[in-house]
Amino acid sequence: MVAITQQPQKMTIEEYLEWEPQQDVRYEYVNGEVFAMTGGTIPHNDIALNLYRALYPHLRSRGCRVNVSDVKVQVSSQSAYYYPDVIVSCDPQDLNARKFIQFPKLIVEVLSPGTSAKDRGEKFTYYLKIPTLQEYILIDSEKISVERYSRGEGRMWLYYPYTSGDIITLSSIEFECPIELLYESVVFGTEE
């Protein structure tokens, strides 16, 4: 078990960016406050890695980068920093990034009971403000279900639900895959 030392009550973005790399665990930053990231479940991790493995060869030749879990995204220079489960950027400014991604094209969050409300609420609200973001994907870790939000005209976002047997389309990066690929070798919990 990792002991978490006392974290500061409030801090500036500059203080956060200097403080966080020195910590034993990752912290997200929202409105001056930091929040420790807890470990995910094995299905959560397997889903994120399955998507990463499918995306990597597709994106490598396109000049894009794909990262999982340990890379944070800067929502704006004056707001939140989050750690999405999967993040894709094709912006040349992000290709050599060392601390965080600034211009994501695609963000994916794998939902779990403890994170679902935050991923659908707070994070969703912040992510939609990122001008370069084209798609936001929510993948359920407890059943076969994927939700895709795709940027439409103006401030409109289009919603696409996927379930067992469907082919998932990620139009921002011209990628398609069967939903079952994301859930390969994933063991769902049984109800008691």
C-alpha atoms as one frame of an Amber mdcrd trajectory, in Angstrom:
protein
   0.000   0.000   0.000   1.306   3.458  -0.875   1.251   6.071   1.876  -0.016
   9.390   0.573   1.597  12.379   2.206  -0.416  15.460   3.121  -1.296  17.313
  -0.071  -1.548  21.104  -0.256  -4.986  22.648   0.251  -4.861  24.895  -2.850
  -2.179  25.603  -5.425  -1.624  27.453  -8.659  -1.151  25.640 -11.957   2.550
  26.456 -11.845   2.839  25.005  -8.324   0.942  21.885  -9.416   3.174  21.320
 -12.457   6.263  21.594 -10.249   4.864  19.584  -7.293   3.104  16.681  -9.028
   6.142  15.012 -10.733   7.750  14.693  -7.293   4.856  12.636  -5.898   4.596
   8.849  -5.671   1.088   8.843  -7.178  -0.519  10.815  -9.988  -2.769  13.788
  -9.254  -5.348  15.533 -11.419  -5.761  19.290 -11.024  -9.081  21.172 -11.043
  -9.712  24.744  -9.894  -6.656  24.934  -7.649  -7.231  21.545  -6.011  -5.409
  18.260  -6.610  -6.984  14.813  -6.545  -5.029  11.562  -6.163  -5.581   9.008
  -8.889  -6.447   5.587  -7.543  -5.638   2.276  -9.161  -8.123   0.803 -11.616
  -9.445  -2.718 -11.963  -7.935  -5.387 -14.201 -10.864  -5.169 -16.690 -10.396
  -1.373 -16.792  -6.710  -1.810 -17.603  -7.322  -4.595 -20.134  -9.849  -2.485
 -22.070  -7.507   0.519 -22.239  -4.621  -1.686 -23.395  -6.773  -3.484 -25.986
  -7.705  -0.138 -27.513  -4.099   1.092 -27.381  -2.837  -2.065 -29.137  -5.405
  -1.596 -31.909  -4.716   2.128 -32.335  -0.911   2.138 -32.227  -0.148   0.537
 -35.624  -2.951   2.528 -37.252  -1.708   5.881 -35.937   2.065   5.402 -36.122
   2.232   5.949 -39.888  -0.130   8.946 -39.700   2.122  11.122 -37.549  -0.086
  10.757 -34.485   0.700   9.640 -30.969  -1.419   7.508 -28.658  -0.830   7.287
 -24.913  -2.436   5.420 -22.046  -3.171   6.377 -18.436   0.098   7.980 -17.323
  -0.047  10.974 -19.671  -2.037  14.023 -18.654  -3.972  16.403 -20.865  -4.050
  20.161 -20.355  -7.620  21.343 -20.866  -6.388  24.942 -21.104  -3.421  26.828
 -19.726  -5.609  28.194 -16.909  -7.812  25.241 -15.967  -7.872  21.484 -15.366
  -5.301  18.759 -15.998  -6.596  15.181 -16.250  -5.203  11.720 -16.916  -7.456
  10.122 -19.575  -7.283   6.372 -20.070  -6.323   6.801 -23.743  -5.421  10.008
 -25.550  -4.603  10.638 -29.218  -2.982  13.745 -30.635  -1.971  14.368 -34.234
  -0.788  17.926 -33.602   2.920  18.457 -34.370   3.278  20.442 -31.120   2.335
  17.338 -29.102   4.556  14.836 -30.908   7.575  15.715 -28.745   5.641  16.640
 -25.597   7.319  15.694 -22.335   4.888  16.812 -19.591   1.359  16.861 -21.015
  -0.725  16.806 -24.197  -2.250  20.146 -25.200  -3.988  19.438 -28.516  -5.820
  16.098 -28.283  -7.967  14.867 -31.142  -9.475  11.907 -29.270  -9.927  11.216
 -25.539 -11.128   7.905 -24.099 -12.265   7.183 -20.560 -12.954   3.635 -19.368
 -15.871   3.800 -16.951 -16.006   2.088 -13.601 -18.603   2.527 -10.855 -16.294
   4.879  -8.949 -15.386   7.107 -11.919 -18.461   7.041 -14.148 -20.145  10.141
 -12.709 -16.952  12.216 -12.946 -16.169  10.988 -16.491 -19.723  11.780 -17.663
 -20.007  15.047 -15.753 -17.021  17.155 -14.730 -14.486  15.720 -17.183 -16.968
  15.709 -20.066 -17.757  19.401 -19.457 -14.069  20.341 -19.437 -13.080  18.120
 -22.373 -15.733  19.631 -24.638 -13.994  23.007 -24.246 -10.803  21.732 -25.897
 -10.886  23.230 -29.430  -8.906  20.389 -31.045 -10.978  17.563 -29.514 -13.021
  15.769 -32.174 -14.257  12.725 -30.249 -14.844  11.679 -26.643 -15.299   7.954
 -26.021 -16.728   6.293 -22.902 -16.154   2.541 -22.563 -18.021   0.605 -19.885
 -15.827  -1.822 -17.928 -18.723  -3.872 -16.532 -20.637  -4.697 -19.729 -20.153
  -4.415 -23.498 -21.113  -0.804 -24.137 -19.318   2.104 -25.796 -20.543   5.673
 -26.229 -19.017   8.046 -28.756 -19.471  11.806 -28.742 -18.362  13.383 -32.009
 -17.991  17.119 -32.654 -20.663  18.395 -35.020 -21.502  21.872 -36.319 -20.868
  24.776 -33.944 -21.288  23.649 -30.333 -23.227  20.510 -31.263 -21.939  17.066
 -30.252 -23.369  13.939 -31.881 -23.997  10.801 -29.814 -23.382   7.245 -31.060
 -24.029   4.241 -28.775 -22.435   0.857 -29.532 -23.144  -2.579 -28.101 -22.305
  -6.226 -28.723 -21.795  -7.033 -32.423 -21.269  -3.404 -33.503 -18.338  -1.923
 -35.395 -16.994   1.171 -33.622 -16.116   4.051 -35.933 -13.683   6.741 -34.801
 -14.025   9.175 -37.669 -11.490  11.688 -36.296  -8.682   9.205 -36.935 -10.343
   7.126 -39.694 -10.402   3.978 -37.572 -12.897   1.138 -37.239 -12.887  -1.981
 -35.083 -15.371  -4.524 -33.767 -16.470  -3.692 -30.238 -15.459  -7.192 -29.145
 -11.799  -6.289 -29.792 -11.953  -3.814 -26.882 -13.293  -6.511 -24.578 -10.950
  -9.318 -25.664  -9.946 -11.421 -22.610 -11.900  -9.117 -20.279 -13.579 -10.973
 -17.439 -16.730  -9.293 -16.170 -17.723  -9.582 -12.512 -20.602 -11.827 -11.610
 -23.561 -10.583  -9.644 -23.784 -12.027  -6.163
